[in-house]
Amino acid sequence: MFRVIECIVGQHDLRLVLLAALVWLLGSAALFLLLKRSIDCVEARRRQWLAIAAVAAGVGVWATHFISMLAYEGSMPMHFDPALTALSVAIAIIAFWAAFLAAGRHFSILRCHAAGVLAALGVSAMHFTGMQAIVAPAVIRVDMPAVIVAFLLLAACFVTAFILFGRLRDPVRIALPALFALLGVVILHYTAMSATILAPDPSRGIGTADASDGWLVVAITVATVGLIVCVLVGAFLDRMVTDLRGFADATLEGIAILSGGRIIEANGQLARLLGVEAATLVGSDPGRWFTTADGLAIPSLRGEPAEATLTGSGDDGQIVEIAAHAVEYRGKACQVLAVRDLTARKRAELQVEHLAAHDALTGLPNRMRFTAVLDNLVRSGESFALLALDLDRFKAVNDIFGHAAGDAILCRVAALLRAAVDEKDLVARIGGDEFLILQRNIASDADAQALVRRLFADFAAEMDITRDPMAVGVSIGVALFPTDADCGERLRHNADVALYRAKERGRGTACFFDLEMDRQVRERRELEHDLRHAITRGQLSLLFQPLVATEGGTIVGYEALLRWAHPRRGSVPPEVFVPIAEDVGAIIPIGEWVLHQACRAAMQWPEHVSVAVNVSAVQFQLPNLAAVVEEALRRSGLAAGRLEIEITESVMLRDRAEALATMYRLKALGVRIVMDDFGTGYSSLSNLQAFPFDKIKIDRSFVSHVTDDESARSIIRAIVGLGRSLDLPVVAEGVETEEQRRMVLEEGCPQAQGFLFGAPAAAIVGAPRFLRVVGE
């Protein structure tokens, strides 16, 4: 150690020693700054920065070595061989470049050791190559143990410097590694110098000391420091430019800077948006690329952003938003254009608008869109027809073939309707299988009739049920404006009224609205409303008609008959209000009320007298009917065997399996099941076979003709014989004359019911046991 210090102090110019140290301190700082820059770059640019860092480090450490050699104040004159001196700097550059590649991006411990050793080998090789470049009358001898120690210390310093660089963060990330690199080079150089002996040898020639060594030192220092500074400044400027351009390209918007109405700078996003190279944009007029929606020149844009289209893109091209504001750029007043691509957003908005106004399945206008067009037409005063369409058999197709098949049918119908109407007309789907058509500019109802005929013809051709089991029909209601209504809502109502009448007539037909039709519909709507409140208002009542044995006149039971006393219309016949109650669902609470009232009334009669209650097919669809009957029996205390539930064969037509299950549940309670209106259904014999009824009732239509129609008497005879063979009592309904009673008695009918035995009466308390029979 003392030998090294003595070498530095006693044999070197300290000013040049300090200058050499300063040069390498600057070079090592440049080395690690450039390394840091390389880590932040992409791979291709990283390798460029590694090469630049190797040049800066190699030149810096070589300059340090050369200045230190010139600082030597020995007694022997010497100068340097140019070739070996140049080789030494090349060795240093190559060694540092290899070290940087070995270090990689992440500076792991193993890679730091490899990089440190490579850098130390390069610096050592550079040093001893430079020593060999000395031309002097002496023989150079080296103390190898000291040199080896110096190499190991240099390697340790470089390894430590790389490890610190990989582990530390700014700002010490540059300073500490640079200091360790400086320490290692100083140790190597001056240890090697102290271990080097110049033995005089006159035979090797005499070197002449150059009197200009002083300016050479200055020149080397200035050139080296200048190189390093240029590299550092270049790195800084490159980082600034690269980062600024990267920042500009990182935005999702296209950016252009304008000066004098011309583009002087543009980012990559704008170039990609326009489909050109960025260099193509420089110097061009922005009006070449964009057409503003407001027609203003792009440099004139102020305030709010303006929409524009790319020039030449057409109606379906890209839509952009351009915002402009003033900036200072390159010392000049400029404008910045921020260009945002709105194409995807605009298309999404159009799609949302379309979906909001159109049916998602068929693509037809929906209710909202149709209503808006209808209101506009009404305001315009134009004559037009409104057709309301409802598909026949669609529910059956949907239930049998599934919803996917139903959707396919709706699409087929939509296409058929589009093809049938004129281009100016509007077809809309307002829900389910309901469609509306606005037929515009009609001269008279003949135009609407022609369209109706065309629609029926198209449906007949396209939807032939003989060839296609999924084919559907159509019913149409038509209302005309302004003939049938003076507002859109009223016109819609009238078209629906006409459609309702068309479906009443048997489907597959068309009806045009008239005032009488409206009156009937209004009357029905009023009945529907009043019927829903008839129970709570106490307007319903039960009458009871006796059921007697045809021989002897013994009363065996009563049938409960429902009556509605309307406060304004008077007595409404059951054949009028019961179908309405079934349509609107009011029959369910009414039916429960009838059951409870009939059971309570029967509790006032003798125990052998039963009560019969008619149950609607709608009630039979409810799974809780048996529970409702059981509750009525429990509350009244009536024995189940005294209650008869009368049903028609229509109950069996909707859901036969469920109907049979309900009847068996009622049978299990002990309730008797009676088939009413026997002989008028579609499958009487199969129904009798499927369920063990307790009684069958012959429909009054046969009894009323028993005296003048031999076929009617034959039917009664056959039904009675069938009942006798099945051990089923048979009741003849509608017996109104003594002759009818006698004839049904002669045919063997054991029970009868009709006005002959008594008209329906209010609740009977203590019912008589016998009725006087006319003719006895």
MITOR-573936 format. One record per residue (C-alpha): x, y, z. Coordinates in steps of 0.001 Angstrom, whole numbers. Each point is the difference from the previous one (the first is absolute). Layout:
BEGIN
((X; Y; Z))
...
This chain:
BEGIN
((0; 0; 0))
((2825; 2423; 952))
((1731; -896; -3215))
((-3068; 1020; -2014))
((-418; 3266; 1896))
((3703; 767; -434))
((-384; -693; -3727))
((-2917; 2393; -299))
((1493; 2773; 2121))
((3636; -277; -901))
((-40; -1020; -3656))
((-3145; 1667; -1451))
((-1250; 3518; -575))
((-2877; 191; 2487))
((-1882; 2480; -2147))
((-138; -2454; -2855))
((-868; -2829; 2400))
((-3019; 1979; 1211))
((-915; 850; -3595))
((170; -3698; -930))
((-2225; -896; 2965))
((-2489; 2723; -959))
((-125; -1239; -3592))
((-782; -3560; 1092))
((-2519; 1195; 2592))
((-1826; 1749; -2792))
((423; -3022; -2284))
((-1294; -2479; 2595))
((-2979; 2268; 761))
((-743; 78; -3741))
((347; -3772; -84))
((-2723; -593; 2607))
((-2255; 2755; -1313))
((40; -1602; -3419))
((-560; -3429; 1539))
((-3081; 1341; 1765))
((-1220; 1465; -3266))
((471; -3325; -1770))
((-2140; -1816; 2571))
((-2936; 2323; -712))
((154; -578; -3779))
((-1358; -2708; -2252))
((2453; -2761; -933))
((1186; 1440; -3334))
((659; 3442; 1460))
((1524; -1543; 3161))
((2797; -1610; -2002))
((773; 3348; -1615))
((286; 1653; 3387))
((2209; -2837; 1285))
((2404; 623; -2879))
((37; 3744; 729))
((589; -697; 3698))
((2889; -2323; -888))
((1593; 2728; -2132))
((-386; 2594; 2766))
((1389; -2372; 2649))
((2853; -1286; -2153))
((1102; 3468; -1099))
((-370; 1322; 3535))
((2108; -2695; 1647))
((2574; 179; -2828))
((289; 3790; 407))
((436; -495; 3738))
((2782; -2509; -659))
((1685; 2210; -2613))
((-107; 3157; 2165))
((1346; -2009; 2943))
((2857; -1262; -2208))
((793; 3583; -1043))
((-29; 969; 3658))
((2922; -2338; 638))
((3155; 2007; 829))
((2724; -2547; -503))
((3613; 786; -871))
((-234; -1863; -3259))
((-1426; 1680; -3105))
((-2831; -1904; -1724))
((-2816; 278; -2460))
((-2809; -2355; -1263))
((-501; -2209; -2999))
((-3178; 1189; -1834))
((-1141; -3464; -1145))
((166; -1639; 3417))
((-1584; 3058; 1582))
((-2932; -222; -2431))
((-241; -3742; 639))
((-207; 576; 3720))
((-3055; 2270; -323))
((-1682; -2533; -2325))
((590; -2749; 2564))
((-1644; 2086; 2714))
((-3075; 766; -2153))
((-516; -3645; -1006))
((444; -1230; 3564))
((-2578; 2420; 1413))
((-2476; -879; -2764))
((356; -3701; 865))
((-397; 790; 3699))
((-3230; 1909; -624))
((-1450; -2846; -2046))
((907; -2419; 2785))
((-1778; 2180; 2576))
((-3311; -182; -1907))
((-3052; 2006; 1040))
((-496; -1185; 3570))
((3556; -100; 1443))
((-238; -3213; 1963))
((2870; -901; 2339))
((1463; -2521; -2407))
((-243; 2384; -2951))
((1545; 2827; 2047))
((3007; -2227; 811))
((418; -894; -3675))
((-291; 3635; -1061))
((2459; 1166; 2675))
((2614; -2580; -944))
((-317; 804; -3720))
((331; 3726; 665))
((3049; -595; 2239))
((1643; -2193; -2653))
((-613; 2665; -2622))
((1393; 2834; 2114))
((3042; -2140; 946))
((603; -962; -3617))
((-344; 3632; -1029))
((2490; 1053; 2707))
((2715; -2494; -859))
((-474; 502; -3739))
((502; 3684; 643))
((3090; -798; 2042))
((1344; -1971; -2926))
((-521; 3092; -2159))
((2716; 1834; 1976))
((3076; 687; -2117))
((3014; 595; 2314))
((3697; -1138; 388))
((-956; -2516; 2640))
((-1359; -3467; 621))
((-3416; -133; 1737))
((-275; -2550; 2835))
((-3169; -632; 2036))
((-494; -1359; 3522))
((-2791; -2530; -860))
((-1222; -728; 3570))
((-734; 3688; 500))
((-1701; 197; -3396))
((-2204; -3029; 811))
((-1057; 1618; 3277))
((-771; 3220; -1869))
((-2108; -1946; -2557))
((-1967; -1742; 2749))
((-696; 3311; 1712))
((-1066; 1524; -3316))
((-2360; -2950; -690))
((-1456; 289; 3512))
((-643; 3722; -504))
((-1707; -546; -3390))
((-2133; -2901; 1360))
((-1043; 2171; 2930))
((-772; 2898; -2346))
((-2279; -2165; -2204))
((-1767; -1513; 3028))
((-651; 3454; 1488))
((-1263; 1230; -3341))
((-2463; -2902; -184))
((-1201; 402; 3601))
((-72; 3733; 719))
((-2418; 2652; -1161))
((612; 3566; -1126))
((1980; 2129; 730))
((2635; -2205; 1743))
((-480; -2605; -2725))
((2483; 1944; -2192))
((2302; 1600; 2604))
((1039; -3053; 2063))
((736; -2329; -2950))
((2033; 2828; -1644))
((2100; 436; 3152))
((714; -3745; 220))
((978; -67; -3670))
((2330; 2973; 601))
((1544; -1706; 3019))
((652; -3212; -1927))
((1686; 1737; -2956))
((2185; 2140; 2269))
((1043; -3086; 1994))
((843; -1943; -3153))
((1908; 2793; -1745))
((2151; 1190; 2840))
((585; -3463; 1452))
((1131; -1148; -3420))
((2155; 3108; -379))
((1647; -594; 3377))
((569; -3643; -979))
((1617; 995; -3307))
((3764; 425; -242))
((1708; 1746; -2923))
((3496; -1527; -253))
((2309; 2191; -2183))
((1031; -1643; -3244))
((1957; 2253; -2352))
((-359; -2572; -2762))
((-3795; 679; -285))
((527; 3528; -1295))
((-611; 3324; 1636))
((-3452; 1548; 113))
((-102; 3705; -306))
((-2393; 1717; 2268))
((-2455; 2099; -1901))
((22; 3533; 1227))
((-3662; 199; -924))
((-1172; -2632; 2476))
((-1848; 2699; 1909))
((-2284; 984; -2838))
((-485; -3711; -800))
((-1413; -521; 3444))
((-2342; 2928; -502))
((-1060; -1257; -3412))
((-705; -3533; 1274))
((-1894; 1314; 2985))
((-2089; 2418; -2024))
((-734; -2602; -2671))
((-905; -2686; 2516))
((-2084; 2222; 2224))
((-1635; 1475; -3075))
((-855; -3487; -1246))
((-1455; -1024; 3311))
((-1974; 3227; 350))
((-1320; -324; -3533))
((-1070; -3571; 715))
((-1749; 1079; 3205))
((-1693; 2962; -1658))
((-1008; -2209; -2911))
((-1446; -2551; 2405))
((-1908; 2720; 1805))
((-1350; 1520; -3206))
((-847; -3428; -1401))
((-1862; -853; 3179))
((-1874; 3264; -126))
((-897; -386; -3659))
((-782; -3693; 315))
((-2039; 455; 3135))
((-1881; 2964; -1430))
((-750; -1910; -3194))
((-910; -3062; 2025))
((-2235; 2185; 2137))
((-1643; 1402; -3122))
((-407; -3469; -1511))
((-1286; -1423; 3292))
((-3210; 2009; -250))
((-2986; -1578; -1706))
((-597; 3246; -1878))
((1659; 1152; -3179))
((2017; 3171; 551))
((1203; 2508; -2587))
((1737; 3331; 440))
((-835; 2705; -2542))
((1948; 3085; -931))
((-1122; 2301; -2788))
((-2889; -2368; -778))
((2357; -2929; -661))
((821; -3080; 2036))
((3544; 210; 1342))
((-160; -2973; 2389))
((-2316; -3013; 419))
((-1; -3025; 2255))
((-232; -3625; -1065))
((-3612; -379; 1103))
((-1125; 2671; -2481))
((2028; -1615; -2767))
((-1591; -3397; 744))
((-3450; 1571; 94))
((541; 1496; -3463))
((1802; -3065; -1324))
((3162; 1841; -1045))
((3538; 478; 1210))
((588; 2789; 2518))
((2497; 1619; -2395))
((-2781; 325; -2601))
((-1994; 2212; 2345))
((2807; 2498; 579))
((-499; 3067; -2168))
((-3531; -936; -1086))
((-3233; 1968; 404))
((-2292; -1660; 2595))
((-2936; 720; -2311))
((1455; -2662; -2277))
((-707; -2619; 2649))
((-3158; 1190; 1771))
((-3399; 1416; -980))
((-1715; 1757; 2897))
((-3714; -400; 562))
((-497; 3752; 542))
((1933; 935; -3132))
((2572; 2146; 1835))
((3661; -239; -912))
((1923; -2066; 2521))
((2402; 2797; 1084))
((-3118; 2060; 803))
((-1337; -2498; 2509))
((-596; 1599; 3377))
((-1945; -714; 3134))
((-1720; -3392; 40))
((1363; -2989; -1921))
((-1403; -483; -3497))
((-898; -3217; -1772))
((1578; -829; -3339))
((350; -2880; -2413))
((3113; -1260; -1675))
((115; 1485; -3492))
((-1262; -2460; -2580))
((-1355; -2489; 2566))
((-3663; 537; -974))
((-3098; -376; 2180))
((1155; -3275; 1502))
((3567; 1206; 640))
((1802; 943; 3149))
((-1322; 2794; 2174))
((2421; 1988; 2149))
((-159; 2782; 2534))
((2517; 2833; -359))
((913; 2364; 2834))
((2439; 2871; -513))
((1830; 2367; 2314))
((2990; 2341; -230))
((3490; -958; 1299))
((3566; 1182; -324))
((2157; -2512; -1885))
((3584; 494; -1123))
((-278; 3596; 1082))
((-2967; 675; -2292))
((-3724; 458; 585))
((-1613; -3225; -1275))
((-3211; -1975; 237))
((-390; -3490; 1348))
((-2673; -2224; -1538))
((-1206; -2896; 2119))
((-1806; -2518; -2232))
((-2117; -2709; 1611))
((-1520; -2872; -1976))
((-3751; -68; 697))
((-886; -2665; -2550))
((-515; -2860; 2453))
((-1911; 2210; 2416))
((-2231; 1412; -2741))
((-753; -3458; -1325))
((-788; -1174; 3529))
((-2302; 2996; 490))
((-1768; -742; -3276))
((-376; -3625; 1026))
((-1412; 1007; 3387))
((-2405; 2403; -1700))
((-1040; -2739; -2413))
((-538; -2515; 2806))
((-1993; 2556; 1978))
((-2352; 541; -2929))
((-96; -3500; -1543))
((-938; -3514; 969))
((3128; -2035; 730))
((-1383; -3206; -1569))
((-1569; 1152; -3260))
((1715; 3361; -494))
((-3392; 1671; -452))
((-782; 3310; 1720))
((-1223; -557; 3554))
((-2871; 1557; 1926))
((1939; 3178; 856))
((1059; 632; -3590))
((-3467; -816; -1331))
((-1688; 2381; 2450))
((2325; 2845; -1010))
((-730; -529; -3721))
((-3727; -341; 673))
((-110; 3274; 1952))
((1896; 1809; -2762))
((-2426; -1282; -2626))
((-2977; 1096; 2079))
((1469; 3497; 380))
((632; 205; -3740))
((-3656; -698; -782))
((896; -2622; -2600))
((-2598; -2693; -712))
((1191; -3480; 879))
((-1158; -3409; 1171))
((1074; -1810; 3141))
((-42; -3804; -197))
((250; -2028; 3200))
((1111; -3604; -649))
((-38; -2984; 2313))
((1372; -3415; -969))
((-2339; -2998; 166))
((1374; -3300; 1367))
((3228; 1688; 1118))
((-372; -1092; 3625))
((-548; -3599; -1086))
((3112; 118; -2206))
((2017; 1511; 2837))
((-1192; -2624; 2490))
((463; -2987; -2317))
((3192; 862; -1858))
((1708; 2236; 2569))
((937; 3642; 298))
((2776; -228; -2590))
((-2535; -1115; -2614))
((-2327; 2765; 1168))
((2745; 2571; -491))
((665; -1345; -3490))
((-3705; 359; -848))
((-3; 3596; 1221))
((2974; 776; -2238))
((-1733; -1611; -2976))
((-3137; 2028; 668))
((2050; 3200; 319))
((1615; -643; -3386))
((-3396; -798; -1529))
((-1515; 3254; 1307))
((2953; 2079; -1218))
((-391; -1457; -3478))
((-3772; 590; -65))
((-19; 3727; 801))
((1275; 2959; -1987))
((3326; 1625; 775))
((-1666; 3015; 1631))
((-2074; -2181; 2361))
((1129; -1022; 3480))
((-106; -3509; 1498))
((595; -362; 3760))
((29; -2795; 2540))
((-1398; 1198; 3321))
((358; -3217; 1966))
((-626; -3732; -122))
((-1758; -850; -3251))
((-1548; 3451; -428))
((917; 2118; -3022))
((-1144; 3406; -1209))
((77; 1491; -3495))
((-311; 3682; -913))
((-1220; 241; -3579))
((652; 3573; -1117))
((-1583; 2307; -2579))
((-3193; -1998; -520))
((-2756; 1469; -2144))
((-2791; -2135; 1526))
((-634; -3179; 1919))
((371; -1854; -3316))
((3773; 424; 320))
((-68; -1621; 3434))
((-2222; -2801; -1316))
((2483; -645; -2786))
((2826; -274; 2531))
((-2061; -2375; 2150))
((-674; -2236; -3000))
((3691; 51; -897))
((955; -980; 3553))
((-2443; -2918; 63))
((1251; -1178; -3400))
((3626; 163; 1138))
((-784; -1879; 3222))
((-1890; -2648; -1956))
((2982; -488; -2318))
((2717; 175; 2635))
((-1791; -1590; 2969))
((-1712; -3086; -1383))
((-876; -2203; 2959))
((-440; -3019; -2257))
((3713; 168; -867))
((1434; 1683; 3074))
((-1143; -1058; 3499))
((1492; 3217; 1397))
((-2026; 2233; -2306))
((-2109; 2702; 1613))
((-2911; 2116; -1147))
((-847; 3618; 629))
((-2975; 2029; 1189))
((-154; 3686; -887))
((-1790; 3017; 1425))
((-22; 3250; -1980))
((-664; 3590; 1079))
((224; 3050; -2272))
((1263; 3503; 750))
((-1699; 2444; 239))
((-3254; -1882; -644))
((62; -2206; 3114))
((1986; 2138; 2458))
((1632; 3380; 414))
((3014; -1066; 2098))
((2569; -2787; -54))
((-1034; -1613; 3272))
((-3647; -179; -1001))
((930; -1381; -3405))
((2057; -2751; 1642))
((-2950; -865; 2211))
((-2380; -189; -2925))
((2355; -2232; -2002))
((211; -2321; 3014))
((-3801; -46; 231))
((-222; -996; -3645))
((2629; -2698; 547))
((-1934; -1375; 2962))
((-3114; -245; -2137))
((1966; -1747; -2773))
((1267; -2624; 2439))
((-3535; -461; 1355))
((-1181; -819; -3490))
((2253; -3007; -184))
((3519; 1275; -688))
((1603; 332; -3406))
((-2300; 2924; -758))
((162; 3788; -110))
((-2335; 2614; 1440))
((-229; 3726; -574))
((-935; 2112; 2977))
((-3517; 1445; 357))
((-1827; 1820; 2800))
((-2278; -2932; 851))
((3046; -2144; 528))
((1408; 2624; 2331))
((-3241; 134; 1960))
((9; -3760; 514))
((3621; -46; 1067))
((-564; 2859; 2419))
((-2967; -1830; 1462))
((2057; -3140; 447))
((2830; 1958; 1625))
((-2511; 1517; 2427))
((-1388; -3445; 809))
((3520; -1297; 592))
((685; 2849; 2423))
((-3290; -330; 1864))
((284; -3788; 183))
((3325; 245; 1859))
((-1774; 1923; 2778))
((-3318; -1881; -26))
((824; -2130; 3084))
((1161; 2886; 2196))
((-2995; 2077; -1064))
((-2423; -2824; 898))
((-1451; -262; -3500))
((349; -3785; -358))
((-2505; -2481; 1361))
((-878; -3685; -257))
((-3289; -1530; -1064))
((-739; -3674; 484))
((-1950; -2205; -2431))
((-1288; -3360; 1247))
((1146; -3340; -1340))
((-2769; -2615; 343))
((-670; -3651; -583))
((-2101; -282; -3156))
((-2221; -2545; 1707))
((-1633; 1333; 3136))
((1450; 3501; -36))
((2372; -537; 2902))
((2564; 2810; 325))
((3492; -1456; -12))
((1985; 3228; -282))
((329; 3547; -1234))
((2263; 1579; -2594))
((1539; 3335; 967))
((-446; 2568; -2768))
((1965; 3264; 12))
((-1753; 3311; -661))
((1340; 3565; -380))
((-2212; 2926; 843))
((1697; 2993; -1628))
((-1048; 3351; 1520))
((-422; 1638; -3424))
((-521; -2850; -2456))
((-2238; -2083; 2212))
((293; -3793; -83))
((2889; -1040; -2239))
((-476; -3526; -1427))
((2656; -2595; 958))
((593; -811; -3667))
((1160; 3637; -365))
((2170; 569; 3063))
((1440; -3483; 643))
((2062; -100; -3262))
((1258; 3507; 808))
((961; -1115; 3497))
((1884; -2946; -1482))
((1847; 2248; -2477))
((1175; 2518; 2606))
((657; -2525; 2783))
((-2757; 1318; 2266))
((-1596; -3467; -31))
((2591; -1224; 2500))
((-1039; 2151; 3011))
((-3643; -201; -1111))
((184; -3802; -166))
((1455; -182; 3527))
((-2768; 2279; 1263))
((-2652; -2220; -1626))
((1460; -3127; 1635))
((-11; 1527; 3490))
((-3505; 1451; -367))
((-1474; -3211; -1402))
((1486; -2153; 2766))
((-1285; 2341; 2713))
((-3473; -11; -1556))
((-73; -3815; -244))
((630; -242; 3732))
((-3589; 1316; 469))
((-1514; -2901; -1953))
((-789; -3584; 945))
((3019; -2265; 56))
((-1092; -2035; -3008))
((-196; 3092; -2269))
((3162; 799; -1970))
((1216; 3206; -1631))
((1528; 185; -3506))
((2484; 2723; -922))
((1227; 679; -3526))
((3800; 369; -246))
((1569; 1807; -2952))
((2721; -1525; -2155))
((2157; 2966; 1029))
((-308; -1023; 3656))
((992; -3541; -915))
((3342; 1274; -1257))
((914; 1062; 3520))
((1981; -2613; 1945))
((-1630; 1056; 3284))
((-3632; -621; -985))
((-273; -3044; 2270))
((1395; 2071; 2891))
((-2579; 2743; -670))
((-2855; -2544; 52))
((1357; -1588; 3180))
((168; 3433; 1673))
((-3622; 778; -986))
((-1168; -3324; 1471))
((2004; 553; 3201))
((-1310; 3507; 617))
((-3629; -895; -688))
((49; -3417; 1693))
((-1694; -1597; -3014))
((653; -3690; -586))
((2071; -552; -3136))
((-2505; -2575; -1318))
((-2686; 2720; -211))
((2032; 2152; -2392))
((-117; -619; -3733))
((2515; 1698; -2320))
((-1408; 419; -3513))
((2470; 274; -2853))
((-327; 109; -3780))
((2036; -2010; -2461))
((1996; 3128; -901))
((1932; -571; 3241))
((1547; -3105; -1586))
((1095; 1779; -3169))
((2693; 2341; 1411))
((2227; -2165; 2154))
((-1562; -3423; 257))
((2593; -1475; 2346))
((-170; 2888; 2465))
((-3811; 64; -154))
((-192; -3707; 826))
((2455; 485; 2874))
((-2161; 2799; 1436))
((-3144; -2118; -298))
((1649; -2868; 1861))
((1052; 2392; 2773))
((-3614; 1176; 299))
((-1217; -3580; -59))
((2370; -799; 2845))
((-1704; 2688; 2121))
((-3324; -1807; -494))
((-1418; 2610; -2379))
((-2124; -1293; -2872))
((910; 946; -3581))
((-2780; 589; -2540))
((475; 343; -3763))
((-2237; 2849; -1126))
((-1391; 557; -3527))
((855; -3599; -971))
((-154; -689; -3731))
((1107; 3422; -1179))
((3767; -481; 359))
((2641; -1591; -2235))
((874; -3204; 1786))
((-2737; -923; 2402))
((525; -3760; -8))
((3752; 217; 526))
((-563; 2432; 2867))
((-2437; -2358; 1679))
((2559; -2769; -348))
((2876; 2136; 1328))
((-1734; 1074; 3228))
((-2694; -1646; 2152))
((-2577; 2804; 126))
((-2748; -136; 2621))
((-2737; 1356; -2258))
((-575; 1248; -3540))
((-2463; 2694; -1074))
((-1640; -50; -3412))
((225; 3392; -1684))
((-3261; 1945; -188))
((252; 205; -3812))
((-953; -3689; -251))
((-2786; 225; 2608))
((-1625; 3007; -1658))
((-512; -2028; -3216))
((-894; -3320; 1561))
((-3711; 423; -843))
((379; 884; -3674))
((3335; -1506; -1062))
((396; -3735; 22))
((3796; 291; -315))
((147; 2092; 3182))
((-2032; -2665; 1822))
((2317; -2683; -1353))
((3049; 1909; 1305))
((-1624; 283; 3444))
((-789; -3734; -70))
((3628; -772; -920))
((1426; 2257; 2734))
((-2288; -1521; 2634))
((989; -3479; -1132))
((3666; 981; 169))
((-485; 1375; 3510))
((-1796; -3148; 1098))
((2787; -2197; -1322))
((2638; 2163; 1782))
((-2164; 198; 3144))
((-202; 3799; -368))
((-3167; 1970; 871))
((-1178; 2105; -2949))
((-1622; 3417; 392))
((-2137; 1617; -2710))
((444; 3772; -49))
((-2514; 2542; -1281))
((-3227; -1910; 696))
((-2684; 2637; -398))
((-3174; -1966; -892))
((-1835; -2977; 1376))
((370; -1770; -3346))
((3783; 406; 129))
((8; -1393; 3558))
((-2079; -2976; -1012))
((2156; -803; -3008))
((3339; 183; 1866))
((-1592; -2128; 2720))
((-1084; -2545; -2596))
((3545; -86; -1391))
((1272; -871; 3473))
((1540; 3297; 1072))
((-157; -98; 3822))
((543; 3724; 755))
((-1052; 3249; -1611))
((410; 3739; 380))
((-1890; 2891; -1553))
((-2655; 2672; 353))
((-2676; -2695; 207))
((1273; -808; 3496))
((779; 3516; 1078))
((1757; 3153; -1104))
((3290; 1009; 1608))
((-677; 1617; 3370))
((1941; 1788; 2693))
((1659; -1828; 2882))
((-2365; -2711; 1223))
((-292; -750; 3693))
((-1506; -3382; 910))
((-445; -1169; -3614))
((-3203; -1990; -693))
((322; -3729; -327))
((-2480; -333; -2910))
((-1195; 2148; -2903))
((-3401; -347; -1592))
((463; -1407; -3474))
((-2434; 1188; -2665))
((-2200; -2799; -1270))
((99; -2081; 3142))
